[in-house]
């Protein structure tokens, strides 16, 4: 019996370790048409990282207006470069200005500001091609996530008509 319990614990520990990974993600969010929103990009890393990069594609009608490091990243003296890629979306680079690195943790590392056009219908923000660098400059791959961006139901209906009657006007 004791042998079976130890075997089960070993299997569970292996599955738990296998389920963990280094990854980037943005929580799902709502974006009204003709509006702007800032959202954090989260890094959940188990490996100390010197820097990272990832590609990001956006749904039609949505654009990246601005990007900035979070206070957390600025505390590690990081630098941010974000570039538009023709037909591919954007690429985001974060690298150190000194010999620092991100310790294993889950934290917001970059804030992205998105805008939506008047015909935005929602869609997916896809983070892919994620790479990280260790302190000894060895590259490794991170997992990227797909974020669902929805348009609130109220903005899909349109502008409500004013239902109050003016004096002298009858319907």
N, C-alpha and C positions, 0 to 999 in steps of 0.2 A: 504494500500500500504506500509506504513511504517513497519507494522508487517511482511509482506512478505519479505521485504529487510533485516530486522533483522534476520529472520529465515534463509534466504539464507547465510548471513554472518556467522551465527553460524555453519551452515552445512559445509561451506568452511573451517572455522577455525578448525573444528573437523577433516576433511579429511586431512588438512595440518599437524596437529599434528600426526595423525595416520600414515602418509606416512614417517615421520621422524623416525630414529632408530639409535642405536649404531651399527657400522659395521666396518669390516676390508675389504680392497680391494687393489688390484694391478691393475694399468691401463694395458690394452691390450698392448702387445709389440711384436716386431719381434726379432728373434734370428737366426743368421746364423749357419749353420752346422760347427762343429769344432771351435766354438767360445765361448766367455765368455761375460756375461752382468751382471751389477748390477742394481737392480730395488728397488724402495722404497715400503714398505708396509704402506698403509695409514690407520690411525685410524680416524674415524668420530664419535665422541662421544658427546652425549648430557648429559651424566651423568659423574660426576667426578669419575675417576677410580684410584685405588691404584695400580693395576697390571692387567695382562691379560695372556691368553694362547690361542693358536689355533693349529689345525692340518692342515697339508698341504700335498696334494698328487700331484705328478708331472707326466707328460706324459712320455712314453717310450723314451729313448734316451736323457733325460734331467736329470741333477743332481744338487744338492745344494752343492756348493763348500765352501761358507763362509757366515757368518751372522754377522752383527754389528749393534749397536744402532746408531741412527742418533744424530746429535747435539741437536735436540729438546729433545729426551729422556735422553741424558746425562745431560741436564740441570735440569732434575728432579731427578738426582742421581739414575737412574734405572740400573738394572743388567739383562743380557740376557743369556739364556741357550737354545740351539737348539740341539735336539737329533733325530737321525734316529730311526724310528720304523719299525721293520720287517713287510713287506707286507702292511704297512699303510702309508708310506711316512715319514713325519717329524712332530715333535711337537716343538713349539716355546713357551717359557715362558719369560715374562718380569715382573720383580718385583722390588720394591724399596729397597734401602739400608737404607733409612731413612723414616721419617713420611711424605713424599711428595706424591702427586698424580697428575695425568693428569687432567687439568681443561677441561671443555667442549670446544672442538675445533675440527678442521680437520687439521691433520698434519702427516707428514711422521715420523714413530716411529722406524722402523727397515729397514735396507738395506740388501737385499739378493743377493748373487752372484751366478748365475746359469751358467752351461756349457752345451753345446750340443755336442753329438757325431756326427760322420760322417754320420750316418744313421737317424738322427733326422728328423721327418716329421711334427713336430708341434703337438699341442694338447692343453689340458686345465690344468691349475694350479688351483686346488680346495682348497679353504680355508674353513674349517668346524670345528665343535666342539669348537666354540669360547665361551670363558667364560671370564668374567671380575669380578673385586672385588671392592666394594665401600670402602670408608675410614673406615667404621666400619666392614669391612671384610664380608659383605654379598655378595654372589655370584649372578651374573645375566648372561643371555645369550646374545650374540651379533650375528649379522648377518654376515656371511662370503660370499664372492663372488667368482664366477668362472672367471678366467682370460684366455683369448684366446691368445695363443702364436703361431705365424705364422712364417714360414720360408720364407724369401724374395724370390720372383719368380726367381730372377737371380741365386740363389744358387741351385734351383731345376733343372736347365738346365744342369749344369756342368761347367767345365772349358772350356772357348772358345779357339778354335784353333788359333794359330798365322797365320794370313793370309798374312803376308809379304813374298815376295819371296827372297830367297838368290841368290847371283850372281851365275850364271851358272846352276841354278836348274830351270827347267821348268815343269809346271804342265799340 
